[in-house]
Amino acid sequence: MSHEHLAEALKPLCLKIIMIETRYIEFDTKGDADMVDITQMVVSAVRKSGMTDGIVVVFVPGATGAVTTIEYEPGLVADMRRALNRIAPEYEEYEHNRRWGDNNGHSHIRASLLGPSITVPLVNGELALGRWQQIVFLDMDNRPRRRRLVLQILGEMRSGR
């Protein structure tokens, strides 16, 4: 029995049927605090899921990437990079670099401070973001990478799906 048929069959027994769907988004980054606006990728995944009301969790597997929200415009992108350089300078001496020799201790510190996930409410099939608020991924590593983020969408199914 499909998810849709199961949800329809259980409606008389429940007030709400909450479904969970896992999706992935992939993209390339430049490294060195590269900021990528992933809002439209998340919106597209939510629309394909057919969920209407609930939450979307965006999670970064790995220790050198982070996700947050920001007004994605050139001034704030530059300001964020400058702030990260002040908080965890690239050329500081890091114990991680001494032990592993990969010279990305600053990358791990920066990513840890911002965090690997965010949760965004889903209301009437739309992300409840502010007018000037976008979801961004920051690649703190010191090299370009292909990134794959996990999206977990929890919510009610759209009628007729």
PyMOL commands that set and color helices and strands:
alter all, ss='L'
color gray80, all
select helices_A, chain A and resi 3-13+39-49+74-87+95-100+105-114
alter helices_A, ss='H'
color red, helices_A
select strands_A, chain A and resi 19-29+34-37+51-59+65-70+117-123+126-127+134-139+145-157
alter strands_A, ss='S'
color yellow, strands_A
deselect
rebuild
show_as cartoon
